[in-house]
Amino acid sequence: MADTRGIGNKVDINEKRKDLPNNSKDQKLKVYIWDMDETLILLKSLLNGTYAEAFKGLKDVERGIEIGKLWEKYILQVCDDYFFYQQIENCNAPFLEALIQYDDGQDLSEYNFNQDDFGSSCDDVNKRKLAYRHRLTAQMYKKGLPSIFDQDMIKFWNDLYDATDSYTDKWLSSARACLEQCSGRSQEFASTADSAGGISDSLTKFRHINVLVTSGSLIPSLVKCLLFRLDDLITCENVYSSWEVGKLQCFSWIRERFSGPNVQFCVIGDGWEECEAAQTMRWPFVKIDVQPGSSFRFPGLTLRTLNTYFSIIYGDDDAREDED
């Protein structure tokens, strides 16, 4: 476990979580709810060879498995070395602020996480210690990889990302580009970031927010966001783990968090659970298909396609306005 003393700082525990301000009468909010694995990134299908096999001999299956194993090995290593995963693996939380009420605001700059006798019991003492770890995790996430790795390690991750992107015909960079479109960044008008990790478009009267709901554990999912270059498009507060609570519960929390008469939701993923949860919530669902030639994969999926699904549920005018 890395020595993390001197990284943390004091937090104002009386400060409430700041989400979106109340929407004005005319302003609309679009919330894009993404799955991670086999949607924004590829990992499982690399490890088991199904991604390459779908190309019927055109891709080297063993090369894909090799790339997948590298990701798997080093993701877990980063989790253990920098994000307390060996300590808290059995204490998964659905999101980083789930235990914020137990954080007493102690200054963590001299706190030794290796000697605080953290255990897996669910008493208030351990919940407070887990909340400390979540607070530090959030701080490191917001600072990004340069605050964690030296230049040699940054180069290693960049090379692995580029090799994976090349092997997958730019799946990773295309997914990131789609996220940028959804956030409003790629549009040519003035935008300002809001406190919930979204973008407010001053000319179109739209806000856009990317939210991640993954069936994986929380800490590895946050680490994947960092390593797969998603952290500047999905804030750590907008990452949810459905590992124990299920996707429907996560979707319910998201609807409550971003409630309002002008809020629109869309779910993008490859699995049956998010499909059923989206149907229950009466939200549009876009199913990702990794098969070559599909338009519902990366490269392929675009904001225009997503807006078509929005229009089915919420009406055509909103989709046309967002594309102007």
C-alpha positions as CSV (number, residue, x, y, z in Angstrom):
1,M,0.0,0.0,0.0
2,A,1.4,3.4,-1.0
3,D,2.1,5.9,1.8
4,T,-0.7,8.5,1.3
5,R,0.1,10.7,4.2
6,G,0.3,14.3,3.2
7,I,-2.2,14.0,0.4
8,G,-5.5,14.5,2.2
9,N,-6.9,17.6,3.7
10,K,-9.7,18.9,5.9
11,V,-13.2,18.8,4.5
12,D,-16.3,20.8,5.6
13,I,-18.7,18.1,6.5
14,N,-21.5,20.7,6.8
15,E,-21.3,21.5,3.1
16,K,-24.1,19.8,1.3
17,R,-23.6,17.9,-1.9
18,K,-24.0,20.5,-4.7
19,D,-25.9,19.2,-7.6
20,L,-27.7,21.2,-10.3
21,P,-29.4,24.4,-9.3
22,N,-33.1,24.4,-10.0
23,N,-33.7,24.4,-13.7
24,S,-35.1,27.6,-15.1
25,K,-38.5,27.4,-16.8
26,D,-36.9,27.0,-20.3
27,Q,-33.7,25.2,-19.5
28,K,-33.5,21.5,-20.1
29,L,-31.1,18.9,-18.7
30,K,-30.1,15.8,-20.6
31,V,-28.6,13.0,-18.5
32,Y,-26.7,10.3,-20.4
33,I,-26.4,7.1,-18.2
34,W,-23.6,4.9,-19.5
35,D,-22.6,1.3,-18.8
36,M,-18.8,0.9,-18.8
37,D,-17.5,-2.6,-19.8
38,E,-18.3,-3.5,-23.4
39,T,-19.8,0.0,-23.9
40,L,-17.3,2.8,-23.2
41,I,-14.4,0.4,-22.9
42,L,-13.6,-3.2,-24.0
43,L,-12.1,-5.6,-21.6
44,K,-14.1,-8.8,-21.0
45,S,-14.5,-9.4,-24.8
46,L,-10.7,-9.0,-25.2
47,L,-10.0,-11.4,-22.3
48,N,-12.3,-14.2,-23.6
49,G,-11.5,-13.6,-27.3
50,T,-15.1,-12.9,-28.4
51,Y,-14.2,-9.4,-29.7
52,A,-11.6,-10.8,-32.1
53,E,-13.6,-13.9,-33.0
54,A,-16.5,-11.7,-34.3
55,F,-14.1,-10.6,-37.1
56,K,-13.9,-14.2,-38.3
57,G,-10.1,-14.4,-38.7
58,L,-9.3,-10.8,-39.5
59,K,-8.0,-10.1,-36.0
60,D,-5.4,-11.9,-33.9
61,V,-7.3,-13.5,-31.0
62,E,-4.2,-14.1,-28.9
63,R,-3.1,-10.4,-29.3
64,G,-6.5,-9.3,-28.0
65,I,-6.2,-11.6,-25.0
66,E,-2.7,-10.4,-24.3
67,I,-3.9,-6.8,-24.3
68,G,-6.8,-7.6,-22.0
69,K,-4.6,-9.4,-19.5
70,L,-2.3,-6.4,-19.3
71,W,-5.2,-4.2,-18.5
72,E,-6.6,-6.6,-15.9
73,K,-3.2,-7.0,-14.2
74,Y,-2.4,-3.3,-14.0
75,I,-5.9,-2.1,-13.1
76,L,-5.8,-4.3,-10.0
77,Q,-2.3,-3.2,-9.2
78,V,-3.2,0.4,-9.3
79,C,-6.3,-0.3,-7.2
80,D,-4.2,-2.0,-4.6
81,D,-1.2,0.4,-4.6
82,Y,-3.0,3.7,-4.7
83,F,-6.7,3.3,-3.9
84,F,-6.8,1.0,-0.8
85,Y,-8.5,-1.8,-2.7
86,Q,-6.9,-4.6,-0.7
87,Q,-8.3,-3.0,2.4
88,I,-11.8,-2.2,1.2
89,E,-12.5,-4.8,-1.4
90,N,-15.2,-6.3,0.8
91,C,-16.7,-2.9,1.6
92,N,-18.0,-1.9,-1.8
93,A,-20.1,1.3,-1.8
94,P,-22.6,2.3,-4.5
95,F,-20.9,5.8,-4.8
96,L,-18.1,7.7,-3.1
97,E,-20.4,9.9,-1.0
98,A,-22.5,7.0,0.3
99,L,-20.8,7.3,3.7
100,I,-20.1,11.0,3.8
101,Q,-22.3,11.4,7.0
102,Y,-19.6,9.4,8.8
103,D,-16.8,11.7,7.7
104,D,-16.0,14.0,10.7
105,G,-13.8,16.2,8.6
106,Q,-10.5,15.2,10.1
107,D,-7.4,16.6,8.4
108,L,-5.9,13.7,6.6
109,S,-2.6,15.3,5.7
110,E,-0.7,13.4,8.4
111,Y,-3.1,10.4,8.6
112,N,-1.5,7.0,8.3
113,F,-4.0,4.7,6.5
114,N,-1.7,1.7,7.0
115,Q,-1.9,1.9,10.8
116,D,-5.5,2.9,11.6
117,D,-6.7,-0.7,12.3
118,F,-9.4,-0.5,9.5
119,G,-11.6,-3.6,9.5
120,S,-14.5,-5.0,7.6
121,S,-17.1,-4.7,10.3
122,C,-19.9,-2.3,9.7
123,D,-19.7,-0.3,12.9
124,D,-19.5,3.5,12.9
125,V,-15.8,3.5,13.6
126,N,-15.0,1.6,10.4
127,K,-17.5,3.5,8.4
128,R,-15.7,6.7,9.4
129,K,-12.4,5.2,8.3
130,L,-13.9,4.0,5.0
131,A,-15.3,7.5,4.5
132,Y,-11.8,8.9,4.9
133,R,-10.6,6.5,2.1
134,H,-13.4,7.6,-0.1
135,R,-12.6,11.2,0.5
136,L,-8.9,10.7,-0.5
137,T,-10.0,8.6,-3.5
138,A,-12.1,11.5,-4.7
139,Q,-9.2,13.9,-4.3
140,M,-6.8,11.7,-6.3
141,Y,-9.4,11.2,-9.0
142,K,-9.9,14.9,-9.4
143,K,-6.1,15.5,-9.6
144,G,-5.7,12.8,-12.3
145,L,-3.0,10.5,-13.3
146,P,-0.1,13.0,-13.2
147,S,-0.6,13.3,-9.5
148,I,-0.2,9.5,-9.1
149,F,2.4,8.3,-11.7
150,D,5.8,9.4,-12.8
151,Q,6.5,10.1,-16.5
152,D,7.6,6.6,-17.2
153,M,4.3,5.1,-16.0
154,I,2.3,7.8,-17.8
155,K,4.0,6.7,-21.0
156,F,3.3,3.1,-20.3
157,W,-0.4,3.8,-19.9
158,N,-0.5,6.0,-23.0
159,D,1.2,3.3,-25.0
160,L,-1.2,0.6,-23.7
161,Y,-4.2,2.8,-24.5
162,D,-3.0,3.6,-28.0
163,A,-2.3,-0.1,-28.7
164,T,-5.7,-1.1,-27.5
165,D,-7.4,1.7,-29.5
166,S,-5.5,0.6,-32.6
167,Y,-6.4,-3.1,-32.1
168,T,-10.1,-2.2,-31.5
169,D,-10.3,0.1,-34.6
170,K,-10.5,3.2,-32.3
171,W,-13.3,2.0,-30.0
172,L,-11.8,3.8,-27.0
173,S,-11.2,7.2,-28.7
174,S,-14.5,7.0,-30.5
175,A,-16.4,6.4,-27.3
176,R,-14.6,9.3,-25.7
177,A,-15.5,11.5,-28.7
178,C,-19.1,10.5,-28.2
179,L,-18.9,11.4,-24.5
180,E,-17.5,14.8,-25.5
181,Q,-20.4,15.3,-27.9
182,C,-22.9,14.4,-25.2
183,S,-21.2,16.8,-22.7
184,G,-21.5,19.6,-25.2
185,R,-17.8,20.2,-25.4
186,S,-17.5,19.6,-29.1
187,Q,-20.0,22.3,-29.9
188,E,-18.8,25.8,-31.0
189,F,-20.6,27.9,-28.4
190,A,-19.8,29.1,-25.0
191,S,-20.3,26.5,-22.2
192,T,-19.7,26.6,-18.5
193,A,-19.1,23.6,-16.2
194,D,-21.6,23.2,-13.4
195,S,-21.1,21.6,-10.0
196,A,-22.6,18.2,-11.0
197,G,-20.0,17.6,-13.6
198,G,-22.1,18.7,-16.6
199,I,-22.0,21.4,-19.2
200,S,-24.4,24.3,-19.5
201,D,-24.9,25.6,-23.0
202,S,-25.6,29.3,-22.8
203,L,-27.1,29.5,-26.3
204,T,-29.1,26.3,-26.5
205,K,-30.6,26.3,-23.0
206,F,-29.5,22.7,-22.5
207,R,-27.4,21.1,-19.8
208,H,-25.7,17.8,-20.5
209,I,-24.3,15.4,-17.9
210,N,-22.6,12.0,-18.3
211,V,-23.2,9.5,-15.5
212,L,-21.6,6.0,-15.2
213,V,-23.5,3.1,-13.7
214,T,-21.4,0.0,-13.8
215,S,-21.9,-3.5,-12.4
216,G,-18.3,-3.6,-11.3
217,S,-17.0,-2.6,-7.9
218,L,-16.7,1.1,-7.2
219,I,-12.9,1.5,-6.8
220,P,-11.9,-0.5,-9.9
221,S,-14.5,1.4,-11.9
222,L,-13.0,4.7,-10.8
223,V,-9.5,3.5,-11.7
224,K,-10.8,2.4,-15.1
225,C,-12.2,5.9,-15.7
226,L,-8.7,7.3,-15.0
227,L,-6.8,4.9,-17.1
228,F,-9.2,4.9,-20.0
229,R,-9.2,8.7,-20.1
230,L,-12.8,9.2,-19.0
231,D,-12.2,11.1,-15.8
232,D,-12.5,14.6,-17.3
233,L,-15.8,13.7,-18.9
234,I,-17.3,11.7,-15.9
235,T,-16.7,13.2,-12.5
236,C,-16.1,10.9,-9.6
237,E,-19.5,12.0,-8.0
238,N,-21.2,10.7,-11.2
239,V,-19.8,7.1,-10.9
240,Y,-22.2,4.5,-9.5
241,S,-21.6,0.9,-8.7
242,S,-24.6,-1.4,-9.0
243,W,-22.6,-4.4,-7.7
244,E,-24.8,-5.0,-4.7
245,V,-27.8,-2.7,-5.1
246,G,-28.7,-3.3,-8.7
247,K,-29.0,-0.9,-11.6
248,L,-32.7,-0.1,-10.9
249,Q,-31.8,1.3,-7.5
250,C,-28.9,3.4,-9.0
251,F,-31.3,4.7,-11.7
252,S,-33.8,5.7,-9.0
253,W,-31.1,7.6,-7.1
254,I,-30.1,9.4,-10.3
255,R,-33.7,10.4,-11.1
256,E,-34.1,11.7,-7.5
257,R,-30.8,13.6,-7.7
258,F,-31.5,15.2,-11.0
259,S,-35.2,15.6,-10.5
260,G,-37.1,18.3,-12.4
261,P,-39.8,18.9,-15.0
262,N,-37.3,19.5,-17.8
263,V,-34.9,16.6,-17.2
264,Q,-34.5,13.9,-19.8
265,F,-32.6,10.6,-19.3
266,C,-31.2,8.1,-21.7
267,V,-29.4,4.8,-20.9
268,I,-26.6,3.3,-23.1
269,G,-25.3,-0.2,-22.4
270,D,-25.0,-3.7,-23.6
271,G,-26.7,-5.7,-20.8
272,W,-30.1,-7.0,-20.0
273,E,-30.1,-5.4,-16.5
274,E,-29.8,-1.8,-17.6
275,C,-32.3,-2.5,-20.4
276,E,-34.9,-3.8,-17.9
277,A,-34.1,-1.0,-15.5
278,A,-34.5,1.7,-18.2
279,Q,-37.8,0.2,-19.3
280,T,-39.0,0.3,-15.7
281,M,-38.0,4.0,-15.5
282,R,-39.6,4.6,-18.9
283,W,-36.3,5.9,-20.2
284,P,-34.9,5.3,-23.7
285,F,-32.4,2.5,-23.9
286,V,-29.7,2.3,-26.6
287,K,-28.2,-1.2,-26.8
288,I,-24.5,-1.5,-27.7
289,D,-23.6,-4.3,-30.2
290,V,-19.9,-5.1,-30.5
291,Q,-20.5,-7.0,-33.8
292,P,-18.6,-5.6,-36.8
293,G,-20.8,-3.5,-39.0
294,S,-23.2,-2.5,-36.3
295,S,-24.1,1.2,-36.0
296,F,-24.6,0.7,-32.3
297,R,-20.9,0.3,-31.4
298,F,-17.8,2.4,-31.5
299,P,-16.9,3.8,-34.0
300,G,-20.5,4.2,-35.1
301,L,-22.7,5.5,-32.3
302,T,-23.2,9.3,-32.4
303,L,-25.1,12.0,-30.6
304,R,-27.5,12.2,-33.5
305,T,-28.5,8.6,-32.9
306,L,-28.9,9.2,-29.2
307,N,-31.1,12.2,-29.9
308,T,-33.3,10.0,-32.0
309,Y,-34.0,7.8,-28.9
310,F,-34.6,10.9,-26.8
311,S,-37.1,12.1,-29.4
312,I,-39.1,8.8,-29.2
313,I,-39.8,9.4,-25.5
314,Y,-39.6,13.2,-25.1
315,G,-40.6,14.5,-28.5
316,D,-38.9,15.6,-31.7
317,D,-38.5,19.3,-30.9
318,D,-35.9,18.7,-28.2
319,A,-33.8,16.5,-30.4
320,R,-33.8,18.9,-33.3
321,E,-32.9,21.9,-31.0
322,D,-29.9,20.0,-29.5
323,E,-28.5,19.2,-32.9
324,D,-28.7,22.8,-34.2
